[in-house]
Amino acid sequence: MRALVHHAGRPGELTMEERAAPAARPAELLLRVRACGVCRTDLHIVDEELRPKHDAIVPGHQIVGEVVGESRRVGVSWLGGVDGTCPFCRSGAENLCDAPRFTGYDRDGGYAEYAVVREDFAIPIPDSLTDTQAAPLLCAGIIGFRALRVAGVRPGERVGLYGFGSSAHLALQLLRAWNCDVYVATRGESHRQLAREFGAAWTGEQMEKPPVQLDRAVTFAPSGEVVISALSALRKGGIVAINAIHLDCMPAFDYDTLLWGERQIRSVTNMTRADAHDFLAEVAQHGVRPRSTAFSLEDGAAALEAVRRDQVNGSAVIFP
């Protein structure tokens, strides 16, 4: 099979290789990859901002695949397995598992023609969704949904989104379905235009302050300065959820003016299978759909570079 591979010690590089197709073990499924969404976490892995775990890895964790030997589609997300025995798993917080396995990081992912998934972590894909529509939902969508939960969003509130890529443009659609007013601060006029098309009440530059105080905010950019900008826009009692697996740094800030008043900063860590189930139910109810740009597997490195440079409006999806 063809696969795009990142070799440890070569930050930023992907190479196309011919490999033997993987074999499924008991309790696993072998998938023919039909589509794989591109996530900013893939960038952190390929750029080695996340420490390499293997000499070589196939990235990609938003996989829509057809089970080999069956006529059904399933999805694969970032969280590809948990131990099921640690205190977090036993308490229903499997996203915090002490021994997780991540798709495209601990085990090979979907930048390839075939992939393997643990059967109990395969996500059923509704027939109403095409491959192109489903792929970005499987991480960008689910983790954005979890971020809204972590931020404590309630219907009718004023919510800020900082950064407007694959995850944020799906979160905005949910927020509008919940009758929330959404304020988007992001780089690039094309991203701001897309936010307005999806119903944002206001758009501004990444560090620009919205014209109202926010009840909640979610940051998608991997920047500590953006977190502080979001915090500065909150009302008393408001919450900022950091939707990033990697953050450059957290600059010093003034407690008295930014955090005092029971404002909170929370991190968003992975997702659960329950999040996936609940999010796809919201998708079905509200008709959430991604805006996607298609790339061939041969152009996978270009897709990743386009995400790096914020040149994709919405989501990027690779097709083998």
KARA-V85199 format. One record per residue. N is the residue number from 0. RES is the residue in one letter. PSI is psi in degrees with one decimal (* if undefined). Layout:
n;res;psi
N;RES;PSI
N;RES;PSI
This chain:
n;res;psi
0;M;158.0
1;R;141.8
2;A;142.4
3;L;125.3
4;V;137.7
5;H;127.7
6;H;130.5
7;A;142.4
8;G;1.6
9;R;69.1
10;P;134.9
11;G;-2.6
12;E;140.0
13;L;139.0
14;T;140.6
15;M;129.0
16;E;155.3
17;E;125.0
18;R;159.4
19;A;141.6
20;A;142.4
21;P;159.1
22;A;135.8
23;A;135.5
24;R;174.4
25;P;140.3
26;A;16.4
27;E;162.1
28;L;136.6
29;L;127.1
30;L;138.4
31;R;116.4
32;V;126.0
33;R;-29.7
34;A;152.7
35;C;120.1
36;G;151.8
37;V;128.2
38;C;150.3
39;R;-25.6
40;T;-33.8
41;D;-38.6
42;L;-44.4
43;H;-34.2
44;I;-49.6
45;V;-36.0
46;D;-4.9
47;E;28.7
48;E;-25.1
49;L;131.2
50;R;128.4
51;P;140.4
52;K;-14.0
53;H;158.4
54;D;-31.6
55;A;141.6
56;I;142.9
57;V;113.4
58;P;179.9
59;G;117.7
60;H;21.0
61;Q;71.8
62;I;128.9
63;V;121.0
64;G;155.0
65;E;126.2
66;V;123.5
67;V;128.5
68;G;-2.2
69;E;161.5
70;S;55.8
71;R;148.1
72;R;145.9
73;V;162.5
74;G;155.9
75;V;137.2
76;S;-173.2
77;W;-47.2
78;L;106.4
79;G;-2.7
80;G;150.9
81;V;165.1
82;D;-25.1
83;G;-1.7
84;T;-16.8
85;C;165.1
86;P;-34.4
87;F;-45.5
88;C;-41.5
89;R;-22.1
90;S;5.4
91;G;7.0
92;A;58.7
93;E;-19.4
94;N;-19.3
95;L;14.8
96;C;142.4
97;D;-18.0
98;A;61.9
99;P;163.0
100;R;125.1
101;F;134.5
102;T;133.1
103;G;9.8
104;Y;-56.1
105;D;-32.9
106;R;155.5
107;D;143.5
108;G;-147.0
109;G;7.1
110;Y;58.2
111;A;174.4
112;E;-22.5
113;Y;152.4
114;A;160.5
115;V;140.1
116;V;146.3
117;R;130.6
118;E;-36.8
119;D;-3.2
120;F;11.8
121;A;129.5
122;I;121.0
123;P;135.2
124;I;122.2
125;P;143.4
126;D;-22.7
127;S;-13.6
128;L;132.3
129;T;168.2
130;D;-43.9
131;T;-40.4
132;Q;-36.7
133;A;-39.6
134;A;-51.1
135;P;-18.7
136;L;-22.6
137;L;-14.1
138;C;-58.2
139;A;-44.9
140;G;-50.3
141;I;-45.5
142;I;-31.3
143;G;-40.7
144;F;-44.1
145;R;-37.7
146;A;-40.0
147;L;-36.8
148;R;-44.7
149;V;-35.1
150;A;-9.7
151;G;29.0
152;V;135.0
153;R;151.7
154;P;139.2
155;G;0.2
156;E;169.5
157;R;119.0
158;V;131.9
159;G;137.3
160;L;123.2
161;Y;109.6
162;G;141.9
163;F;74.7
164;G;-144.6
165;S;-46.2
166;S;-44.9
167;A;-35.8
168;H;-19.3
169;L;-40.1
170;A;-38.6
171;L;-40.0
172;Q;-40.4
173;L;-44.5
174;L;-40.3
175;R;-36.7
176;A;-26.5
177;W;12.0
178;N;30.3
179;C;146.2
180;D;129.8
181;V;132.2
182;Y;119.7
183;V;122.7
184;A;119.2
185;T;159.5
186;R;145.4
187;G;122.8
188;E;-31.9
189;S;-36.2
190;H;-39.3
191;R;-37.9
192;Q;-42.7
193;L;-40.9
194;A;-41.1
195;R;-38.4
196;E;-34.3
197;F;4.0
198;G;18.4
199;A;138.2
200;A;-25.2
201;W;145.8
202;T;147.3
203;G;178.4
204;E;161.9
205;Q;-38.0
206;M;9.1
207;E;144.2
208;K;131.3
209;P;160.7
210;P;-4.0
211;V;162.0
212;Q;140.4
213;L;144.9
214;D;-38.9
215;R;158.9
216;A;148.1
217;V;128.1
218;T;132.8
219;F;-23.0
220;A;138.4
221;P;54.8
222;S;125.5
223;G;-33.0
224;E;-36.1
225;V;-37.3
226;V;-45.0
227;I;-37.8
228;S;-43.2
229;A;-41.8
230;L;-36.8
231;S;-16.6
232;A;-3.4
233;L;146.7
234;R;169.8
235;K;139.0
236;G;0.5
237;G;168.2
238;I;135.9
239;V;125.3
240;A;126.6
241;I;107.5
242;N;74.5
243;A;135.8
244;I;-16.5
245;H;136.7
246;L;137.1
247;D;-46.8
248;C;167.8
249;M;106.5
250;P;158.1
251;A;146.1
252;F;163.4
253;D;117.1
254;Y;-44.2
255;D;-36.3
256;T;-21.8
257;L;-37.8
258;L;-33.5
259;W;151.8
260;G;23.2
261;E;30.9
262;R;153.7
263;Q;148.5
264;I;126.5
265;R;145.6
266;S;151.7
267;V;121.7
268;T;108.5
269;N;-155.5
270;M;171.0
271;T;164.3
272;R;-30.9
273;A;-37.5
274;D;-44.3
275;A;-46.3
276;H;-46.8
277;D;-39.9
278;F;-44.5
279;L;-28.9
280;A;-40.1
281;E;-40.3
282;V;-46.3
283;A;-39.5
284;Q;-38.6
285;H;-1.2
286;G;34.5
287;V;130.8
288;R;139.2
289;P;156.1
290;R;116.0
291;S;149.1
292;T;129.3
293;A;142.0
294;F;145.6
295;S;164.0
296;L;-38.8
297;E;-27.5
298;D;19.2
299;G;-39.5
300;A;-36.8
301;A;-36.1
302;A;-43.9
303;L;-39.4
304;E;-36.1
305;A;-38.9
306;V;-41.8
307;R;-39.9
308;R;9.7
309;D;37.8
310;Q;-1.6
311;V;123.5
312;N;101.4
313;G;-124.4
314;S;150.5
315;A;137.6
316;V;130.7
317;I;136.2
318;F;117.3
319;P;*
